[in-house]
Amino acid sequence: MEKNLALVLLLAPLFGFLFNVFLGKKAGKGIVGVVGTSSILVSFLATLFFFSQINANPGQPVVVNLFQWISLEKFNVDFSFLLDQLSILWLLFVTGIGTLIHMYSVSYMHDDENMHKFFAYLNLFVFFMITLVMGSNLLILFIGWEGVGLCSYLLIGFWYKNQEYNDAAKKAFIMNRIGDLGLLIGLFILAYVFGSLDYHVIAQNALNTKIIGENSALITLAALCLFIGATGKSAQIPLYTWLPDAMAGPTPVSALIHAATMVTAGIFMVTRMHVVFDLAPLVQNIIAIIGAATAVLAASIGLVQNDIKKVLAYSTVSQLGLMFMALGLGAYEVAVFHVITHAFFKACLFLGSGSVIHGLHGEQDIRNMGGLRKAMPITFWTMMISTLAISGIFPFSGFWSKDEILLTAFHGNTVLWIVGSIASIMTAFYMFRLMYLTFFGEFRGTEEQKHHLHESPALITIPLVILAALAAVGGLISLPGSSWLNHFMAPLFHKAHEAHHLDSTAYGLMGVATIGALIGIGIAYVKYIKKQEVPEQDSEIKGIASVLYNKYYVDEAYDALFVNPLKRMSHFFRNYFEVVFSEAVFAFGKIASAAANQGKAIQNGSVGFYLLAFVLGLASILVCLYLV
């Protein structure tokens, strides 16, 4: 029963992919949408069953062993799946939010000629993410890890006739391969040290003081390599620049990548391998520092972006930075809490931005919006709830999870707390800047856009309402002093559960965080409501704003340091080495051809000549035999 249901959970999205690839175009758009969405819904319902089972029996994870995959002398890998607290939590929002995104896509992509292909890619994306999450060892995780990388490439460049979109897809693919090389090296080191890539075996051997003592340097190196993989997949410094460019894909893709699937894979992997990271405190410090730096860097860039999806993209990078800061401080439960709440409000924000873009016929520049709250009330209110959540306003979900991270940072490292607080203030400012410029004031678009303004259809607004509700109340799963989430996850960690009751320090930090968020919101209100400022056109942006708008020129630096030298080197090899070696290779062919032409001359069709050649050849053989 459990084995069959686990296979249904895993393979339902794969069925949707195969159907839409081979039969989707003939079946029609309605069937494509139904099959694509239903396949993810089936996985979600199966996940709910396993969730109820594990919640009732927290010490008994479900293991589904299909067959022995790799068998060497001292190294064995089973093709098996693990359903425990961590995988179930991830599956709940991957399949749950994935279902809502698929439902949304039925309407959003209805006019696209390749809708069947889009749903096929979405289904495949979810299938690989489920594989990543369900695997009982790092090799199966790596299959899913590479699979979501492939699907991100296919979906970011879905509108392939636009060269910029193709470039964005290639950038995402290549930067992820850089991180994936680090992950792969880490897997080889762990296989050497622990003799296995199975999570359970690694966790057991991590308690063996002899193994740890003899291989402490290798374990530290493995942890660092794993984190390099996470920086690529979850867009941390220095491999973060692909994620904002991933906005080239259709908006449902942005929601799926940013909220439910790909970027959370790094958080999942680090949490899953916490036994290794706990043995490498140096790497944990690096993770916390990189996370804090990424949070404030991305937030500062988001202050001046004018593309509605780019603002949300840098917000994702910043929020991921806060999650990694929590991981680096060893607060794995807190990081997972913020992953869950972030999935709610960020999916709502991205889908809400898609609703705005849909209503404005493709317009994404917030400078050309304004006054939309009356024409699009459902989109406005759902985005406002999610904006309050991401800004950390009581009592919305983001308040509880972000406050947990800042509280952990305050007790762990005051500098990190200050950096995280600054990033949070910036978040409140740029998110309300987006809301004020999009929904308040006078409409700044064209008359044609104004004439056609309307609320999006039900298939778009229903997912928004559900996600906004989750963004509002999602924090209830981990309230201070009564954290269901911490108790649910407790069996995963080899340490006593620490209750996080409120004290005067916690109340004080809550107050500071709330005041900081209100300051950010207040500054945005003064600038964009009272003074009714509109951001300058690109050519008019000067000074520090220009540096932020151009993303600290990091892309230009990467082009100068890596991309352009590699291009010049490839051109050099193509124009010189390749010419020489090609001529050398073709020379062998020319020699063979010339010899063949000479040989053809004696094939003249004369029987007498052939008999003469036969006699001479036979005579030569006899002479040689006699002489020998």
C-alpha positions as CSV (number, residue, x, y, z in Angstrom):
1,M,0.0,0.0,0.0
2,E,2.7,2.5,1.1
3,K,5.0,1.5,-1.7
4,N,2.3,1.9,-4.4
5,L,1.1,5.2,-3.0
6,A,4.7,6.5,-2.9
7,L,5.1,5.6,-6.5
8,V,1.8,7.3,-7.4
9,L,3.1,10.4,-5.6
10,L,6.3,10.4,-7.6
11,L,5.1,9.2,-11.0
12,A,1.8,11.2,-11.4
13,P,3.6,14.4,-12.6
14,L,5.7,12.2,-14.9
15,F,2.5,10.8,-16.4
16,G,1.3,14.4,-16.9
17,F,4.5,15.2,-18.7
18,L,4.4,12.2,-21.0
19,F,0.7,12.8,-21.9
20,N,1.2,16.5,-22.7
21,V,4.4,15.8,-24.7
22,F,2.9,13.1,-26.9
23,L,-0.8,13.7,-26.9
24,G,-1.3,17.3,-25.6
25,K,-1.4,19.1,-29.0
26,K,-4.1,16.7,-30.3
27,A,-6.0,16.6,-27.1
28,G,-6.6,20.4,-26.9
29,K,-5.8,23.1,-24.4
30,G,-8.7,22.2,-22.0
31,I,-7.5,18.6,-21.6
32,V,-3.9,19.7,-21.3
33,G,-4.8,22.0,-18.4
34,V,-6.9,19.3,-16.7
35,V,-4.3,16.6,-17.0
36,G,-1.4,18.8,-16.1
37,T,-3.1,20.2,-13.0
38,S,-4.7,16.9,-11.9
39,S,-1.4,15.1,-12.0
40,I,0.0,17.5,-9.4
41,L,-3.2,17.3,-7.4
42,V,-2.9,13.5,-7.2
43,S,0.6,13.9,-5.7
44,F,-0.6,16.5,-3.2
45,L,-3.4,14.1,-2.0
46,A,-0.9,11.3,-1.6
47,T,1.3,13.7,0.3
48,L,-1.5,14.5,2.7
49,F,-2.0,10.8,3.4
50,F,1.7,10.3,4.3
51,F,1.6,13.5,6.3
52,S,-1.2,12.2,8.5
53,Q,0.6,8.9,8.9
54,I,3.9,10.5,10.0
55,N,2.2,13.0,12.2
56,A,0.5,10.2,14.0
57,N,3.8,8.1,14.2
58,P,6.6,10.6,14.2
59,G,9.3,8.1,14.9
60,Q,8.5,5.8,11.9
61,P,9.4,7.3,8.5
62,V,8.3,5.5,5.4
63,V,11.1,3.9,3.4
64,V,10.3,2.5,-0.1
65,N,13.2,0.4,-1.4
66,L,12.8,-0.5,-5.1
67,F,16.0,-2.3,-6.0
68,Q,19.8,-2.3,-5.4
69,W,21.1,0.3,-7.8
70,I,24.9,0.3,-7.4
71,S,26.9,-2.6,-5.9
72,L,30.7,-2.4,-5.5
73,E,33.0,-4.1,-3.0
74,K,32.4,-1.7,-0.1
75,F,30.0,0.8,-1.7
76,N,26.3,0.1,-2.2
77,V,23.4,2.4,-3.2
78,D,19.8,1.4,-3.2
79,F,17.2,3.1,-5.4
80,S,14.9,3.9,-2.6
81,F,12.8,6.8,-1.3
82,L,12.4,8.3,2.2
83,L,9.3,10.0,3.5
84,D,10.0,11.6,6.8
85,Q,9.2,14.9,8.4
86,L,11.5,17.0,6.2
87,S,10.6,15.4,2.9
88,I,6.8,15.6,3.8
89,L,7.0,19.3,4.6
90,W,8.7,20.0,1.3
91,L,6.3,17.8,-0.6
92,L,3.3,19.6,0.9
93,F,4.3,23.0,-0.5
94,V,5.9,21.6,-3.7
95,T,2.7,19.8,-4.7
96,G,0.2,22.1,-2.9
97,I,1.5,25.3,-4.3
98,G,2.4,23.5,-7.5
99,T,-1.2,22.6,-8.0
100,L,-2.3,26.2,-7.6
101,I,0.3,27.4,-10.0
102,H,-0.8,24.8,-12.6
103,M,-4.4,25.9,-12.1
104,Y,-3.3,29.6,-12.6
105,S,-1.4,28.6,-15.7
106,V,-4.6,27.2,-17.4
107,S,-5.9,30.7,-17.8
108,Y,-2.6,32.6,-18.0
109,M,-1.1,30.5,-20.8
110,H,-4.4,29.8,-22.6
111,D,-3.6,31.9,-25.7
112,D,-0.1,30.5,-26.1
113,E,0.3,28.2,-29.1
114,N,2.6,25.8,-27.2
115,M,0.5,25.5,-24.0
116,H,0.9,21.7,-24.1
117,K,4.6,22.0,-24.1
118,F,4.5,24.5,-21.2
119,F,2.4,22.1,-19.1
120,A,4.7,19.2,-20.0
121,Y,7.7,21.2,-18.7
122,L,5.9,22.3,-15.6
123,N,4.9,18.7,-14.8
124,L,8.5,17.5,-15.4
125,F,9.8,20.3,-13.1
126,V,7.6,19.1,-10.3
127,F,8.5,15.4,-11.0
128,F,12.2,16.2,-10.6
129,M,11.7,18.3,-7.5
130,I,9.7,15.4,-5.9
131,T,12.6,13.1,-6.9
132,L,15.0,15.4,-5.2
133,V,13.0,15.6,-2.0
134,M,12.0,11.9,-1.8
135,G,15.4,10.3,-2.4
136,S,16.8,8.4,0.5
137,N,20.4,9.1,-0.6
138,L,22.5,11.8,-2.2
139,L,22.6,10.2,-5.6
140,I,18.9,10.3,-6.1
141,L,18.9,13.8,-4.8
142,F,21.5,14.6,-7.5
143,I,19.2,13.2,-10.2
144,G,16.4,15.6,-9.1
145,W,19.0,18.4,-8.6
146,E,20.1,18.1,-12.2
147,G,16.6,17.6,-13.4
148,V,15.2,20.9,-12.0
149,G,18.2,22.6,-13.5
150,L,17.3,21.2,-16.9
151,C,13.6,22.2,-16.5
152,S,14.5,25.7,-15.4
153,Y,16.5,26.1,-18.6
154,L,13.5,24.9,-20.7
155,L,11.0,27.1,-18.9
156,I,13.1,30.3,-18.6
157,G,13.8,30.1,-22.3
158,F,10.2,29.0,-23.1
159,W,9.6,32.0,-25.4
160,Y,12.7,31.0,-27.4
161,K,12.1,33.5,-30.2
162,N,13.4,36.3,-28.0
163,Q,17.2,36.1,-27.8
164,E,17.4,37.8,-24.4
165,Y,15.2,35.0,-23.0
166,N,17.5,32.4,-24.5
167,D,20.5,34.1,-23.0
168,A,18.8,34.2,-19.6
169,A,18.1,30.4,-19.8
170,K,21.7,29.7,-20.8
171,K,23.0,31.8,-17.9
172,A,20.8,30.0,-15.4
173,F,21.9,26.6,-16.8
174,I,25.7,27.4,-16.8
175,M,25.8,29.1,-13.4
176,N,24.0,26.1,-11.9
177,R,26.5,23.7,-13.5
178,I,29.3,25.6,-11.7
179,G,27.6,25.0,-8.3
180,D,26.7,21.5,-9.3
181,L,30.4,20.6,-9.8
182,G,30.9,21.6,-6.2
183,L,28.1,19.4,-5.1
184,L,29.4,16.5,-7.1
185,I,32.9,16.8,-5.5
186,G,31.2,16.9,-2.1
187,L,29.4,13.7,-2.9
188,F,32.7,11.9,-3.8
189,I,34.3,13.0,-0.6
190,L,31.4,11.9,1.5
191,A,31.3,8.5,-0.3
192,Y,35.0,8.1,0.5
193,V,34.8,9.2,4.2
194,F,31.5,7.5,5.2
195,G,31.5,4.6,2.7
196,S,27.9,5.5,1.7
197,L,25.7,8.2,0.3
198,D,22.6,7.0,2.2
199,Y,21.3,9.6,4.6
200,H,20.8,7.1,7.4
201,V,24.3,5.6,7.1
202,I,25.9,9.0,7.0
203,A,24.0,10.1,10.1
204,Q,25.1,7.0,11.9
205,N,28.8,7.3,10.9
206,A,28.7,11.0,11.8
207,L,28.5,9.8,15.4
208,N,31.6,7.6,15.1
209,T,34.4,9.6,16.8
210,K,37.1,7.5,15.1
211,I,35.8,8.3,11.6
212,I,35.3,12.0,12.5
213,G,38.8,12.3,14.1
214,E,40.6,10.8,11.1
215,N,38.7,12.8,8.5
216,S,37.9,16.1,10.0
217,A,39.6,18.1,7.2
218,L,37.8,16.1,4.5
219,I,34.5,16.5,6.2
220,T,35.0,20.3,6.3
221,L,35.9,20.3,2.6
222,A,32.9,18.2,1.8
223,A,30.6,20.6,3.7
224,L,32.1,23.5,1.8
225,C,31.6,21.8,-1.6
226,L,28.0,21.0,-0.7
227,F,27.4,24.6,0.2
228,I,28.9,25.7,-3.2
229,G,26.3,23.5,-4.8
230,A,23.6,25.3,-2.6
231,T,24.9,28.7,-3.6
232,G,24.2,27.9,-7.3
233,K,20.8,26.4,-6.8
234,S,19.6,28.8,-4.2
235,A,21.2,31.9,-5.7
236,Q,23.7,33.1,-3.1
237,I,26.9,35.1,-3.5
238,P,28.7,34.7,-5.9
239,L,26.3,32.5,-8.0
240,Y,23.1,34.6,-7.6
241,T,23.0,36.7,-10.8
242,W,21.0,34.0,-12.8
243,L,17.9,34.2,-10.6
244,P,16.8,37.8,-11.4
245,D,17.4,37.1,-15.1
246,A,15.2,34.0,-14.8
247,M,12.2,36.4,-14.9
248,A,12.4,36.0,-18.7
249,G,10.2,32.9,-18.3
250,P,6.4,33.1,-18.1
251,T,5.2,34.4,-14.7
252,P,3.9,30.9,-13.4
253,V,7.5,29.7,-14.0
254,S,8.8,32.5,-11.8
255,A,6.4,31.5,-9.0
256,L,7.3,27.8,-9.3
257,I,11.1,28.5,-9.3
258,H,11.0,31.1,-6.5
259,A,8.4,29.8,-4.2
260,A,7.9,26.1,-4.4
261,T,10.8,24.3,-6.1
262,M,14.2,25.0,-7.4
263,V,15.6,27.7,-5.1
264,T,14.5,25.9,-2.0
265,A,16.5,22.8,-3.0
266,G,19.7,24.3,-1.5
267,I,18.0,24.9,1.9
268,F,16.6,21.4,1.8
269,M,20.0,19.8,1.0
270,V,21.8,21.7,3.8
271,T,19.1,20.8,6.3
272,R,19.0,17.2,5.2
273,M,22.9,17.0,5.6
274,H,22.9,18.9,8.9
275,V,24.9,16.1,10.5
276,V,27.8,16.9,8.2
277,F,27.5,20.7,8.6
278,D,27.4,20.4,12.4
279,L,30.8,18.8,12.1
280,A,32.2,21.8,10.2
281,P,31.7,24.9,12.3
282,L,34.0,26.9,10.0
283,V,31.7,26.2,7.0
284,Q,28.7,27.1,9.1
285,N,30.2,30.5,9.8
286,I,30.8,30.9,6.1
287,I,27.2,30.0,5.4
288,A,25.9,32.6,7.9
289,I,28.2,35.3,6.6
290,I,27.4,34.6,2.9
291,G,23.7,34.5,3.7
292,A,23.7,37.8,5.6
293,A,25.7,39.5,2.8
294,T,23.4,38.1,0.1
295,A,20.4,39.3,2.0
296,V,21.5,42.9,2.3
297,L,23.1,43.0,-1.2
298,A,20.0,41.8,-3.0
299,A,17.7,44.0,-0.8
300,S,19.7,47.1,-1.7
301,I,19.4,46.3,-5.5
302,G,15.7,45.8,-5.1
303,L,15.3,49.4,-3.8
304,V,15.5,50.9,-7.3
305,Q,14.3,48.2,-9.7
306,N,11.3,49.1,-11.8
307,D,10.4,45.8,-13.4
308,I,7.7,44.4,-11.1
309,K,9.1,40.8,-11.4
310,K,12.7,42.0,-10.9
311,V,11.8,43.6,-7.6
312,L,10.3,40.3,-6.5
313,A,13.3,38.3,-7.8
314,Y,15.8,40.3,-5.7
315,S,13.4,40.0,-2.8
316,T,13.7,36.2,-3.2
317,V,17.5,36.3,-3.3
318,S,17.4,38.4,-0.1
319,Q,15.0,36.1,1.7
320,L,17.0,33.1,0.8
321,G,20.0,34.9,2.3
322,L,18.1,35.2,5.6
323,M,17.4,31.4,5.4
324,F,21.0,30.6,4.9
325,M,22.0,32.9,7.8
326,A,19.7,30.8,10.0
327,L,21.2,27.6,8.6
328,G,24.7,28.8,9.3
329,L,23.7,29.6,12.9
330,G,22.5,26.0,13.2
331,A,18.8,27.0,13.4
332,Y,17.6,24.5,10.8
333,E,14.0,24.5,12.1
334,V,13.9,28.3,11.8
335,A,15.2,28.2,8.3
336,V,12.5,25.6,7.3
337,F,9.8,27.8,8.9
338,H,10.8,30.8,6.8
339,V,11.0,28.5,3.7
340,I,7.3,27.6,4.3
341,T,6.0,31.0,4.9
342,H,8.1,32.4,2.1
343,A,6.5,29.8,-0.2
344,F,3.1,31.2,0.6
345,F,3.6,34.9,0.3
346,K,6.1,34.8,-2.6
347,A,4.0,32.5,-4.7
348,C,1.1,34.9,-4.1
349,L,3.2,38.0,-5.0
350,F,4.5,36.4,-8.2
351,L,1.1,35.2,-9.3
352,G,-0.3,38.6,-8.4
353,S,2.3,40.3,-10.5
354,G,1.3,38.0,-13.3
355,S,-2.3,39.1,-12.8
356,V,-1.2,42.7,-13.1
357,I,0.9,42.0,-16.3
358,H,-2.1,40.0,-17.7
359,G,-4.4,43.0,-17.0
360,L,-2.0,45.5,-18.7
361,H,-1.3,43.2,-21.7
362,G,2.4,42.5,-20.9
363,E,3.4,45.7,-19.2
364,Q,6.0,45.0,-16.4
365,D,7.4,48.5,-15.6
366,I,5.8,49.9,-12.4
367,R,6.5,53.4,-13.6
368,N,3.7,52.8,-16.2
369,M,1.2,51.5,-13.7
370,G,-0.7,53.2,-10.8
371,G,-4.3,53.3,-9.6
372,L,-5.0,49.6,-10.2
373,R,-6.6,48.8,-6.9
374,K,-10.1,49.8,-8.0
375,A,-9.9,47.9,-11.3
376,M,-8.2,44.8,-9.8
377,P,-9.4,44.6,-6.1
378,I,-8.8,40.9,-5.6
379,T,-5.3,41.2,-7.0
380,F,-4.6,44.2,-4.9
381,W,-5.8,42.8,-1.6
382,T,-4.1,39.5,-2.0
383,M,-0.8,41.2,-2.9
384,M,-1.2,43.6,0.0
385,I,-1.6,40.7,2.5
386,S,1.5,39.0,1.1
387,T,3.4,42.3,1.1
388,L,2.5,42.8,4.8
389,A,3.7,39.2,5.4
390,I,7.1,39.6,3.7
391,S,7.6,43.0,5.4
392,G,7.3,41.3,8.8
393,I,4.1,43.0,10.0
394,F,2.2,41.4,12.9
395,P,0.4,39.1,12.8
396,F,1.1,37.8,9.3
397,S,3.2,34.8,8.6
398,G,6.4,36.5,7.7
399,F,6.5,38.4,11.0
400,W,6.9,35.1,12.9
401,S,9.4,33.4,10.7
402,K,11.6,36.4,10.1
403,D,11.5,37.4,13.7
404,E,12.7,33.9,14.6
405,I,15.7,34.3,12.3
406,L,16.6,37.7,13.7
407,L,16.2,36.4,17.3
408,T,18.5,33.6,16.5
409,A,21.0,35.9,14.9
410,F,20.9,38.3,17.9
411,H,21.9,35.5,20.3
412,G,24.4,34.1,17.9
413,N,26.2,37.1,16.3
414,T,25.1,40.7,16.8
415,V,26.7,41.8,13.6
416,L,24.6,39.3,11.6
417,W,21.5,40.6,13.5
418,I,22.2,44.1,12.4
419,V,22.8,43.1,8.8
420,G,19.6,41.0,8.8
421,S,17.6,43.9,10.3
422,I,18.9,46.3,7.7
423,A,17.9,43.9,4.9
424,S,14.4,43.6,6.5
425,I,13.9,47.4,6.6
426,M,14.9,47.6,3.0
427,T,12.4,44.8,2.2
428,A,9.6,46.7,3.7
429,F,10.5,49.8,1.7
430,Y,10.9,48.3,-1.7
431,M,7.8,46.1,-1.4
432,F,5.6,49.0,-0.4
433,R,7.3,51.1,-3.1
434,L,6.1,48.4,-5.6
435,M,2.6,48.4,-4.1
436,Y,2.2,52.2,-4.0
437,L,3.5,52.7,-7.6
438,T,1.3,49.8,-8.9
439,F,-2.0,50.2,-7.1
440,F,-2.2,53.8,-5.8
441,G,-2.2,57.3,-7.4
442,E,-3.2,58.0,-11.0
443,F,-2.8,55.5,-13.8
444,R,0.3,56.3,-15.8
445,G,-0.1,53.8,-18.7
446,T,-1.6,54.3,-22.1
447,E,-5.2,55.1,-22.8
448,E,-5.7,51.7,-24.5
449,Q,-4.4,49.9,-21.4
450,K,-6.7,52.0,-19.2
451,H,-9.7,51.2,-21.3
452,H,-9.1,47.5,-21.1
453,L,-8.2,47.3,-17.4
454,H,-10.1,44.5,-15.6
455,E,-9.8,41.9,-12.9
456,S,-8.3,38.6,-13.9
457,P,-10.5,35.5,-14.4
458,A,-11.3,33.1,-11.6
459,L,-8.6,30.6,-12.4
460,I,-6.1,33.3,-11.7
461,T,-7.8,34.9,-8.6
462,I,-8.7,31.7,-6.8
463,P,-5.1,30.6,-6.3
464,L,-4.3,34.2,-5.2
465,V,-7.0,34.1,-2.5
466,I,-5.8,30.7,-1.2
467,L,-2.2,31.8,-1.1
468,A,-3.0,35.1,0.6
469,A,-5.0,33.3,3.3
470,L,-2.0,31.0,3.9
471,A,0.3,34.1,3.9
472,A,-1.9,35.6,6.6
473,V,-2.2,32.6,9.0
474,G,0.8,30.4,8.0
475,G,2.8,31.6,11.0
476,L,0.5,29.7,13.3
477,I,2.4,26.5,12.7
478,S,5.3,27.9,14.8
479,L,4.2,30.3,17.4
480,P,6.7,31.2,20.2
481,G,6.2,28.8,23.1
482,S,3.8,26.6,21.1
483,S,5.7,25.6,17.9
484,W,4.0,22.6,16.2
485,L,6.6,22.8,13.5
486,N,9.6,22.4,15.9
487,H,8.0,19.4,17.6
488,F,7.1,17.8,14.3
489,M,10.7,18.1,13.1
490,A,12.3,17.2,16.4
491,P,13.0,13.5,15.4
492,L,15.2,14.7,12.6
493,F,17.8,16.3,14.8
494,H,20.2,14.6,17.2
495,K,19.7,17.1,19.9
496,A,17.1,18.0,22.5
497,H,14.2,20.2,21.3
498,E,14.7,23.8,22.6
499,A,11.4,25.6,23.3
500,H,11.5,29.2,22.2
501,H,9.5,31.0,24.8
502,L,9.1,34.7,24.7
503,D,11.0,36.8,27.2
504,S,11.8,40.5,27.5
505,T,14.6,40.3,24.9
506,A,12.4,38.6,22.4
507,Y,9.6,41.2,22.9
508,G,12.2,43.9,22.5
509,L,13.6,42.5,19.3
510,M,10.0,42.0,18.0
511,G,9.4,45.7,18.7
512,V,12.7,46.7,17.0
513,A,11.9,44.6,13.9
514,T,8.3,46.0,13.7
515,I,9.5,49.6,14.1
516,G,12.1,49.0,11.4
517,A,9.5,47.7,9.0
518,L,7.2,50.6,9.7
519,I,10.1,53.0,9.1
520,G,10.6,51.4,5.7
521,I,6.9,51.5,4.9
522,G,6.7,55.1,6.1
523,I,9.6,56.3,3.9
524,A,7.9,54.6,0.9
525,Y,4.6,56.3,1.8
526,V,6.1,59.8,2.0
527,K,7.9,59.4,-1.3
528,Y,5.3,57.7,-3.4
529,I,1.9,58.7,-1.8
530,K,2.4,62.1,-0.2
531,K,5.0,63.4,-2.7
532,Q,3.7,61.2,-5.6
533,E,7.2,60.7,-6.9
534,V,7.7,58.5,-9.9
535,P,11.1,56.8,-10.4
536,E,13.3,58.4,-13.1
537,Q,13.8,57.0,-16.5
538,D,16.8,54.8,-17.0
539,S,18.9,57.5,-18.6
540,E,18.2,59.9,-15.7
541,I,19.3,57.7,-12.9
542,K,22.5,59.1,-11.3
543,G,24.9,58.5,-8.4
544,I,24.5,55.6,-6.0
545,A,21.0,54.9,-7.5
546,S,22.7,54.2,-10.8
547,V,25.1,51.7,-9.1
548,L,22.2,49.9,-7.4
549,Y,20.1,50.0,-10.6
550,N,22.9,48.4,-12.5
551,K,23.3,45.7,-9.8
552,Y,26.7,46.9,-8.6
553,Y,27.9,46.1,-12.1
554,V,28.5,42.5,-11.0
555,D,27.3,41.1,-14.4
556,E,29.7,43.4,-16.2
557,A,32.5,42.3,-13.9
558,Y,31.7,38.6,-14.6
559,D,31.7,39.4,-18.3
560,A,35.1,41.1,-18.0
561,L,36.7,38.5,-15.8
562,F,35.2,35.3,-17.2
563,V,32.9,35.5,-20.1
564,N,34.9,37.7,-22.5
565,P,38.3,36.0,-21.8
566,L,36.7,32.6,-22.5
567,K,35.1,34.0,-25.7
568,R,38.5,35.3,-26.9
569,M,40.2,32.1,-26.1
570,S,37.5,30.1,-27.9
571,H,37.8,32.4,-30.9
572,F,41.6,31.9,-30.9
573,F,41.3,28.1,-30.9
574,R,38.7,28.3,-33.6
575,N,40.6,30.6,-35.9
576,Y,44.1,29.0,-35.5
577,F,44.4,25.7,-33.7
578,E,41.1,24.3,-35.2
579,V,42.2,25.3,-38.7
580,V,45.6,23.6,-38.4
581,F,44.2,20.4,-36.8
582,S,41.3,20.3,-39.3
583,E,43.8,20.4,-42.2
584,A,45.9,17.7,-40.6
585,V,42.9,15.5,-40.1
586,F,41.6,16.1,-43.7
587,A,45.1,15.4,-45.0
588,F,44.8,11.8,-44.0
589,G,41.6,11.6,-45.9
590,K,43.1,13.2,-49.0
591,I,46.1,10.7,-48.9
592,A,43.7,7.8,-48.7
593,S,41.6,9.3,-51.5
594,A,44.7,9.8,-53.7
595,A,45.8,6.2,-53.1
596,A,42.4,4.9,-53.9
597,N,42.3,6.9,-57.2
598,Q,45.6,5.2,-58.2
599,G,44.2,1.8,-57.2
600,K,41.1,2.4,-59.3
601,A,43.3,2.7,-62.5
602,I,44.2,-1.0,-62.4
603,Q,40.6,-2.1,-62.1
604,N,40.0,-1.9,-65.9
605,G,37.7,-4.9,-66.4
606,S,40.2,-6.9,-68.6
607,V,40.1,-10.6,-67.7
608,G,43.5,-11.2,-69.2
609,F,45.1,-8.5,-67.1
610,Y,43.5,-9.9,-64.0
611,L,44.9,-13.4,-64.9
612,L,48.4,-11.9,-65.4
613,A,48.2,-10.2,-62.0
614,F,47.0,-13.5,-60.4
615,V,49.9,-15.5,-61.9
616,L,52.5,-12.8,-60.9
617,G,51.1,-12.7,-57.4
618,L,51.1,-16.5,-57.0
619,A,54.7,-16.6,-58.4
620,S,55.8,-13.9,-55.9
621,I,54.4,-15.9,-53.0
622,L,56.1,-19.1,-54.1
623,V,59.5,-17.3,-54.5
624,C,59.1,-15.8,-51.0
625,L,58.3,-19.2,-49.5
626,Y,61.3,-20.8,-51.2
627,L,63.7,-18.0,-50.0
628,V,62.4,-18.3,-46.5
